[in-house]
Amino acid sequence: MAIDAPQTLGNQSMTSTCQAILAGRGGLGRGDRVLDFGCGSGRHVREFAAAGYEVMGVDRPVDQLVAAWGDLPADDRGNLHLSDAGGNFPFPSESFDFCYSTSVLEHVMSYDKPISEIARVLKPGAWTLHVFPARWRPVEPHIFTPFGGRFQQPALISLWAKLGIRNSYQRCLNAAETSARNVEYSRCGINYPTKREISQAFGRNFSRVEFVEREFVMATRQVSRVSGLLAPVISWPAVESLYRGFHTRVVLARKG
């Protein structure tokens, strides 16, 4: 389930970001069928639809999400769909021209099923783009623990909770409650594979896999403060490597 929190990856337009990254790879055509993987409340589904694309969203059948969808206007709910209990998408094979996600893959505990489903529903030659926090981000953006994407020991999580650090859903909780929730979430809610593991997972279903953090920074430099600061120097190998390792990972894959 996508986390609709602007502090996670900035408030950049996903439509213009995807368009910019794909511009030199055949581009996105007006009216193309687009899939939002991990669509959450459908924020980016509505954004792509407003830009003229035929867009659908898919997410897991989580009670909290289903309840939230009940509060959406009927026109918005019509484009949002749930996978089944086995993770299968409710779409025909080879029915989409493009798939993207933002702040989703760090919640996928096992990549094989969703990536194979994304590959199944994409047309041959289609691309999929995924943006998510880096494994070594100094503060993990969900449990707010230092380097929580890499180190998830209960003692470290508990210490940070005792220091009063909370996310927006935990402000009324005491340290013990916060620690318990974050320990559980670190075990079943977040997952940060290595670059090699990510490449292998996508490589099993896609013929081409790239990491395009430099292009992402350039595409979002007008709407993201971090990208705006890094854009003039992102072409320096050390800068791109640091951004990729400590801030944001952006993977692009093409179906053969």
N, C-alpha and C positions, 0 to 999 in steps of 0.2 A: 504494500500500500504506500503510495507516495505521501510524503510529508509536505503539506502545503505551507511551508514556513519560509518566508523570504530571507531569513538570516542564514539559511542553509547554503544556498548557492547564488545569492543575489536575486534581483528582481528582473533579470533579463527576459526578453521575449524569446520563448522557445521557437516560435515560428521563424523569426528572422535569423536566429542562431542556426537552426537546421538548414534554412535556405542558403545561408552563407557557406556553411561547411560542405554542402552538396553541390554548390554552384559549379565547381570544376569537375564534378563526377556525374554529369548528366542532369543535375538539378531536380527540383520538384516542379511538376506541372500543375497548373490550376485545375482543380477537380480530381487530383490524384487521391487514392484511398489511403488514409493514414491511420495507424494504430498507436494509441497511447498505452503503453504497458505500465501497469501500476498507476492507474489514472486518478486514484483518490476521489476527490469530490468533483473532478472534471474540469478543473481550472484551465488546463492547457487544451483539453478537448474543445472548450468553447472558444479559446483563442485561435486554434487552427480552423475551426468552422467559420469564424468571422473573417478569416483570410481567404475563404473560398475553397477549402478542401473538404472532401467527404471523410469525416473522421469518426472513429469509434474508440472507446476506452474499455480496457479490461482490467479487472483487479480480483483479488482473492475474496472468497465469501466470508468475510469477517463481520461479526454481528454489529460492531460499532460503525463500520462503513455502510452496511445495509441500512441501518437506522438513519444515518446522515443523508443517504440518498432519498429517504422518504420525505425530507424537508425541501428537496429541490423542486423547481417547476417541472411539470410533466415533459416539456420540450427538451429540457436538459437531461432528464433521466433516460430518455429514449436512446441516447447514444452511449450509455454506460452499461457494461455487461460484466457478468461474473464468470470466472472459470469454475469448473466443477471440482468436486472433492479430490479428484486425481490430478488437478492442474491443467486439464485440457481446456483450450479456448473454444468458445461457441461460434467459430467462424470456419468457412470452407477453406481448404488448402489453396494456396496461391491466389489469395483474394485481396492482398494489400500491396501498395507500391512503396511503402516506407513505414518503419516502426521506430519509436523513440521512447526513452524514459528519462526522468530526472529525479534524483534522490530516491531511487528505487532499489538498485542492485545491492546496496549495502544492507538491505533487509532480506535478500534472497538467500536462504540458508543452503540450498542445493541448486546449482546453476543448470544442471542437465535438462530437467523437464521444461522449465520456461524457455530456455534458449532453443530447445528443439521445437517447441510450439511456435516461437517467433519465426524460426526458419520455415516451418511447415506452412504458415499462413502468408508468408511473403512470396511474391512472384519471383521467378528466376531473374537474377541481375539486380534485385532490389537491395537497398541498404537499410541497416539498423544502427541507431546512434544512442549511446547511453552515457549519462553524466551523473557522477556520484562522488561523494567525499573520498579523499585519499586515505589509504591505510594508516599512514603516519601523521595524519592531521594533528597538530599539537593539542587541540581540545576536540574530542569526539562530539559531533553536533547533536546527539540525541540524549546521551547520559551526562554530557559535559565533564567527563573524566579526562585528565591529561593523557594523551596518547591512548585513549580508550579503544581505538580501533585495533591496536596491537597488543596492549596489555590489559587483561580483564580480570586480574586477581581480585577476589572479594575484599581483601584488606585495603587495596588501593581505592577501590570504589567507596568503601565505607569511610575512609579517611576524608575523601573529598566531600562526602555528604555531611560529615561532622563539621567541616569548615563552612557549611552553609550554602554550598553551591546547589542550585536547583534549576530544572528546566521549567517551562511555563506551566506544566501540568502538576508540578510538585511543590508549589510554593506554600501550600497549606500542610505539608507533610513534615513530620519530625525526621531526624537524622536516620533513625533505625528503619522507618518506613521507606524513606528515599533510597537508602542503601539496598534494602531487600528488593525493591522494584528494579533498581538498576542492575543488580547482580543477575536477576532473572532475565531482564531484557538483554543483557550482554550475552546470555547463553542461547536465547531463542529468538532474538529480534534483530541482531546485527551480525554481519559477516563481512570480513574484509580479506578476500583472497590476495595472494601475491600477483604481480604482473604476469608471471609465467602461468599460474593457475587460471587466470582470466583468459589469457591467450589460448590455452589448451581447451578450455570449456567452449569458447566460441569457435575455435578451429575444428571441433568435431562436427559442426553443423554449417559452417560458412567457409567459403573458399579463400576469402581475404579478410584479414584482421589488422587494424591499424589503431595506434594511439594518437589522437589528434588534439592534444591539449593546446598546442600553439595556435591552431586554427580557432579553437574555442575562445581563447583569450582575445584574439583579434576580432572575432565576431561579436563579443560582448563588451568590448572596451568602452562603448558609449553608455552602457547601462549598469555595469558592475564596477564598483570602486577598485577592487583588487585588480581586475582586468585592465582598467584604465591606467593604473600605476605600472603594471608589468608590460603592457603592450610595446612600449619603446625598446624593451630589452629582452622580450620573450624569445627572440631568435638566438640569443646566447645559449649554448647548450647547457651550461650549468643552471641557468635560470629556469629553463623549461623542465629540466630534470627535478629541480627542487619543487616547482609548482606541481608536477605530476606526483611526486612522492609525498608532499606535505600539505597539499591543499585540495586539488580536484583531479580526478581521473576521468578521461573521456575516451571511450572505445567506440570505434566505427567498424562495422563488418558488412561484407557483401555476400549475398547468396549466389552461388555459382549457377 
